[in-house]
C-alpha cells in the first residue's frame, strides 16, 4: 500500500534502533502466514543480538494487501485451499525462539544463531476474538487494533484476560490498544487535518489505496455533508482528535475503562511536520519527558530535527 511507510518492518526497525538508545522497537506486524517461522526467528534473534532487550516481535495473522498480493507472496500456488495453521506456526516460532522443542522432535537439533541471552518479546496483534483467545491460550502479550475495528475492543480484552494462561513468557495478562490519535493546538486545526484520515479510510474501503490526501483534497471530495463512517460503532471512536488536553483526557478515560496501562498512538496525516507536532503535544499533555543520554545534546527546537517514527507507544 502506498499509504504505508514500508512493507519490511524489520529493516525500518534496524534503522530506528540504531539511531535511538532506550525505546523499544517492534514490528506491527510480521504477517506470519507468509513466512517460515524459522526465518522470522533468525531475523529477530539477530536484531535482539544487536539491540538487547529493546526488540518486540509483533505477529499478525491477516494476509495483508489484496488477494492478488497475498497469492503472489505464497510459495505454493496450487488451486487447493491452504489450511489455517497460524496457531501451529506460532507455536513452532516460539519453540525455535526459546529452543524449547521436545527432545525427540527433529527440530530440536536446530540451533538458531546467534545464541545470545534472552529473546525478543513476542506480541500477538489482532482485531478479533480469535487473536484475543489465541494470545491468552499461549500466554502472550496482546495488542488490539482498535483503529481497525473499534466495536469489539472491550469484549476482546475481557476475553483475553478471562482465558489467559500463565506461560514461561508471561506471568499475567499484558495488553495495549492501538488507536488513531491526532493533536493540534486548536480543535479547528485538528478537525481540519483529520479530514485526510476520513477520506483515506473511505477510499481504502472502496479499494482505492492512493497515498494520504491533503486536507484540501479531502474537503473537496468529502463534501459538506456528514460522513457515514464517522463516528463508527463501539464505545470509543477509531480516532481521538482535538487539543492535547482533550485528547489526553480521553486516553486516560479509555485506559482506565479498559484496565490497560499502555496505548499506542497511530497518527495518519498528510503533513509529516503536523504528525511530529501531534506527537510532541501528546507527549507533553501525557507528562512524558524526553529521555536523553548524557552524551547527547539536543537542539533548542527538537521538532525540526526529529526523525519519522510510525507510531508512539506510551504508558497511560
Residue pairs with C-beta under 8 A, 6 or more apart in sequence:
1 65
1 209
2 209
2 210
2 211
3 200
3 204
3 209
3 210
3 211
3 212
3 268
5 12
5 308
5 310
6 12
9 27
9 28
9 29
9 30
9 58
10 27
10 30
10 43
10 44
10 47
12 310
13 25
13 26
13 27
13 47
13 55
14 47
14 50
16 25
16 307
16 309
17 25
17 47
17 50
17 51
17 54
17 55
18 50
18 51
19 307
21 291
21 293
21 296
22 54
22 291
22 293
23 54
24 54
24 55
24 56
24 121
24 313
25 51
25 54
25 55
25 56
26 55
26 56
26 57
26 58
26 121
26 123
26 313
27 56
27 57
27 58
27 59
28 58
28 125
28 143
28 178
28 310
28 311
29 58
29 59
29 60
29 125
30 40
30 57
30 58
30 59
30 60
31 59
31 60
31 61
31 62
31 63
31 64
32 40
32 59
32 60
32 61
32 86
32 89
32 90
32 93
33 61
33 63
33 86
33 89
34 63
34 64
34 70
34 73
34 74
37 89
37 90
37 92
37 93
37 96
38 92
38 96
38 110
38 112
40 57
40 59
40 93
41 93
41 96
41 97
41 112
42 112
42 113
44 55
44 57
44 97
44 120
45 97
45 112
45 113
45 114
45 116
45 119
45 120
46 114
47 55
47 120
48 55
48 116
48 118
48 119
48 120
49 114
49 116
52 116
52 117
52 118
53 118
55 120
55 121
56 120
56 121
56 122
56 123
57 97
57 120
57 121
57 122
57 123
58 123
58 124
58 125
58 143
59 90
59 93
59 122
59 123
59 124
59 125
60 124
60 125
60 126
61 86
61 126
61 130
61 131
63 70
64 70
71 77
74 82
76 82
86 134
87 134
87 138
90 124
90 134
90 138
91 138
92 107
93 122
94 100
94 122
94 138
94 169
95 101
95 105
95 107
96 107
96 110
96 112
97 112
97 119
97 120
97 122
98 119
98 168
98 169
99 111
99 112
100 168
101 107
101 108
102 108
121 141
121 169
122 140
122 141
122 169
123 140
123 141
123 142
123 143
124 131
124 134
124 135
124 138
124 140
124 141
124 142
124 143
125 131
125 143
125 145
126 132
126 134
126 135
126 142
126 143
126 144
126 145
126 156
127 144
127 145
127 146
127 148
127 149
127 152
127 156
128 149
128 152
128 156
129 152
129 155
129 156
129 159
131 142
131 144
131 156
132 142
132 144
132 156
132 157
132 159
132 160
132 163
133 159
133 160
133 163
135 141
135 142
135 160
136 142
136 159
136 160
136 161
136 162
136 163
136 164
136 165
136 173
137 163
137 165
138 165
138 167
139 164
139 165
139 166
139 167
139 168
139 169
139 170
140 167
140 169
140 170
141 170
141 174
141 175
142 157
142 160
142 173
142 174
142 175
143 175
143 176
143 177
143 178
143 264
144 153
144 156
144 157
144 175
144 176
144 177
144 178
145 178
146 153
146 177
146 178
146 179
146 234
146 236
146 238
147 178
147 179
147 180
147 238
147 239
147 266
150 179
150 232
150 233
150 234
150 235
150 236
150 237
150 238
151 232
151 233
151 234
152 234
153 177
153 234
153 235
153 236
153 258
154 235
154 257
154 258
157 175
157 177
157 258
157 259
157 260
160 173
160 175
161 173
161 175
161 259
164 172
164 173
166 172
175 260
175 262
176 260
176 261
176 262
176 263
176 264
176 313
177 254
177 258
177 260
177 262
177 263
177 264
178 263
178 264
178 265
178 266
178 311
179 236
179 238
179 239
179 240
179 254
179 263
179 264
179 265
179 266
180 197
180 237
180 238
180 239
180 240
180 241
180 265
180 266
180 267
180 268
181 239
181 240
181 241
181 247
181 251
181 265
181 266
181 267
181 278
181 282
182 190
182 193
182 194
182 197
182 239
182 240
182 241
182 242
182 247
182 267
182 269
182 278
183 190
183 242
183 243
183 244
183 247
183 277
183 278
183 279
183 281
183 282
183 285
184 190
184 193
184 242
184 243
184 274
184 277
184 278
184 281
185 243
185 281
186 243
187 242
187 243
187 246
190 241
190 242
190 243
191 241
191 242
192 215
193 215
193 269
193 270
193 271
193 274
194 239
194 241
194 269
195 215
195 218
195 219
195 222
196 212
196 213
196 214
196 215
196 218
196 268
196 269
196 270
197 212
197 239
197 268
197 269
198 218
198 222
198 227
198 229
198 230
199 213
199 217
199 218
199 221
199 222
200 212
200 213
200 268
201 229
201 238
202 222
202 227
202 229
203 209
203 210
203 213
205 229
212 268
212 269
212 270
213 221
213 270
214 270
215 270
230 237
230 238
231 237
232 238
235 257
236 250
236 254
240 247
240 250
240 251
240 254
241 247
242 250
244 281
244 282
244 284
244 285
245 285
247 282
247 285
248 282
248 285
248 286
251 263
251 286
251 316
252 316
254 263
255 261
255 263
255 316
260 316
261 315
261 316
262 313
262 314
262 315
262 316
263 313
263 314
263 316
264 311
264 312
264 313
264 314
265 279
265 282
265 311
265 312
265 313
265 314
266 310
266 311
267 275
267 278
267 279
267 311
267 312
269 275
269 278
272 308
273 303
275 308
276 303
276 306
276 308
277 303
279 309
279 312
280 302
280 303
282 312
282 314
283 290
283 312
283 314
286 314
286 316
288 314
290 298
290 302
292 298
299 305
